[in-house]
Amino acid sequence: MSNGFDISRIGGPEGLRGLEEVARRAGDSALKYFQQGIVPEKKPDRSPVTVADREAEQIIRDHVLSAHPDAGFLGEETGTYGDRSGIRFIVDPIDGTRAFVRGWSTWSVLLGVEAEGVPVVGIAYMPAAGDFFVAVQGRGATHNRKPVQVSKVGPLADATVTHGGLQQFTMTGVGDALIRLADACDIARGCPDFDGYRQILLGRSDAMVDPGVQPYDVCAPAVLIREAGGRFTSFRGEETIYGGGALASNGIIHDELVAALNATPYK
């Protein structure tokens, strides 16, 4: 657990409940499309987007900018509003859109809050899986209202590690890191998007290696992992969500992972 965030800055307990409720509303809105089946569009970078992504983000954006008109906002679909000098809300309306359109239950709604550039609130809702995670800096992390803690497994040679999609490694120039990861840990399993972090929070794995990510992918997970007793850094071990790649762990094996991954220059 880290130093505490003053939740009066987001409206106190009532404001936090409002964020939880709007994450649920956004997720439940997307769930209707998920259950019906939906055909995605392609963005210029070839990543998929759907009407469900846009509607979910709009639900959250409307709420936070109404309740917190002086705050900044960063959303995957609507971009940046305001600045990041104080409170900023960071949203991925459907993390795992590829999973979403193929009928996998591992997609999530991610709602994070930064204060002066530091992640301080993390909410992750997985409607199709029935999982709801909440963390506030200094207050711990919960899964479906029950406290969660990361594993105590170590060293890295005994650890289970999840990782993002293979293309995340190859397209960011760190394909060799997969080989080093396989050699260094007990088992490495592909588990992209927030689902990889979920496995750490539930004690099923001990680390997540996630190249090529954006702040909206990892703001909420960073708070959740840290408040569950783990560590969250860039590949280089920096305490940031702006490093281009993310590394989360139970903390015990973190330095070993950083050393293994840094054997390959990260772009």
C-alpha positions, -999 to 999 in steps of 0.1 A, spaced: 0 0 0 13 35 -8 8 70 6 -28 80 7 -47 101 -18 -72 126 -4 -105 115 -20 -121 148 -11 -104 159 -43 -128 138 -63 -159 145 -41 -151 122 -12 -168 88 -7 -198 99 -27 -176 110 -56 -158 76 -55 -191 58 -55 -201 79 -85 -171 68 -104 -178 31 -95 -214 35 -106 -205 52 -139 -180 25 -147 -207 -1 -141 -232 19 -164 -206 21 -191 -198 -16 -188 -234 -27 -187 -241 -6 -218 -212 -24 -236 -224 -58 -224 -256 -54 -243 -237 -51 -276 -214 -80 -265 -243 -103 -260 -258 -93 -294 -226 -96 -313 -211 -66 -331 -189 -60 -362 -160 -36 -355 -146 -8 -376 -108 -3 -381 -89 27 -369 -60 41 -390 -36 20 -369 -57 -11 -378 -69 -16 -342 -107 -23 -339 -133 1 -325 -170 -4 -321 -201 17 -313 -199 1 -278 -164 16 -272 -177 51 -282 -209 49 -261 -191 36 -230 -165 63 -232 -192 90 -237 -211 78 -206 -180 81 -184 -168 114 -200 -202 131 -196 -202 121 -159 -167 131 -149 -167 164 -168 -201 173 -153 -190 163 -118 -155 177 -121 -155 205 -147 -120 217 -138 -104 182 -143 -86 169 -173 -96 139 -193 -79 114 -215 -99 88 -233 -89 63 -260 -117 73 -283 -122 110 -276 -87 120 -268 -75 147 -244 -95 175 -227 -79 200 -203 -44 194 -189 -28 170 -165 -15 195 -139 -41 185 -113 -68 158 -114 -71 140 -146 -94 111 -155 -80 84 -178 -104 60 -195 -102 29 -217 -139 23 -224 -133 -13 -236 -99 -27 -229 -96 -57 -251 -118 -48 -280 -105 -77 -300 -116 -101 -272 -149 -82 -271 -158 -87 -308 -148 -124 -307 -169 -132 -277 -142 -136 -251 -153 -125 -216 -119 -110 -207 -126 -74 -218 -130 -46 -193 -139 -10 -187 -109 9 -172 -113 41 -153 -82 57 -137 -75 90 -119 -42 109 -119 -33 136 -94 -3 157 -106 6 129 -130 5 101 -104 -21 73 -107 -43 74 -75 -76 57 -83 -81 26 -104 -114 10 -113 -117 -21 -136 -150 -36 -144 -153 -69 -164 -191 -72 -170 -190 -105 -189 -167 -121 -163 -185 -106 -132 -153 -90 -118 -152 -55 -103 -119 -41 -89 -114 -9 -71 -82 7 -56 -74 41 -41 -39 51 -32 -33 43 4 -65 24 9 -58 -10 -6 -74 -29 -35 -106 -49 -36 -122 -75 -59 -160 -76 -57 -157 -57 -24 -132 -81 -8 -95 -72 -2 -69 -87 -26 -32 -92 -22 -6 -103 -47 13 -136 -43 44 -143 -23 61 -164 -50 97 -160 -57 123 -162 -71 115 -156 -108 125 -191 -117 95 -203 -97 71 -177 -110 41 -177 -134 42 -147 -158 15 -135 -180 22 -113 -211 6 -93 -238 0 -104 -274 30 -115 -295 26 -86 -319 30 -62 -290 66 -76 -286 75 -78 -323 60 -44 -333 79 -26 -304 112 -43 -312 114 -65 -281 107 -99 -296 138 -113 -280 124 -104 -246 100 -133 -250 128 -158 -252 145 -143 -222 113 -143 -203 107 -180 -212 142 -189 -200 139 -169 -167 105 -179 -153 87 -212 -145 60 -206 -171 49 -177 -193 14 -175 -206 -3 -152 -231 -30 -132 -213 -34 -98 -229 -51 -66 -218 -63 -61 -182 -69 -99 -179 -31 -103 -173 -32 -79 -144 -64 -96 -131 -44 -128 -127 -19 -111 -105 -46 -95 -84 -63 -129 -79 -30 -146 -71 -30 -168 -102 2 -153 -116 31 -134 -103 38 -108 -130 25 -92 -162 48 -81 -191 29 -56 -214 48 -39 -242 34 -11 -264 8 3 -241 -8 37 -237 -16 55 -204 -53 46 -207 -44 9 -208 -25 10 -176 -35 39 -153 -61 18 -135 -40 -14 -133 -11 6 -119 -31 17 -89 -47 -18 -84 -14 -36 -85 4 -12 -62 -24 -12 -37 -26 -50 -37 11 -50 -25 28 -53 -59 50 -31 -81 42 -14 -114 69 2 -135 81 7 -170 103 -20 -186 133 0 -172 119 0 -137 107 36 -137 76 44 -116 55 57 -146 26 48 -168 42 67 -197 71 44 -204 56 28 -235 57 -6 -218 44 -19 -185 58 -43 -160 37 -54 -130 46 -80 -104 42 -92 -68 73 -71 -61 94 -100 -50 105 -109 -85 103 -74 -100 140 -66 -101 148 -99 -117 122 -92 -144 136 -57 -151 171 -72 -154 159 -99 -178 139 -75 -200 166 -49 -201 190 -73 -218 170 -63 -249 169 -25 -257 134 -13 -254 121 12 -280 
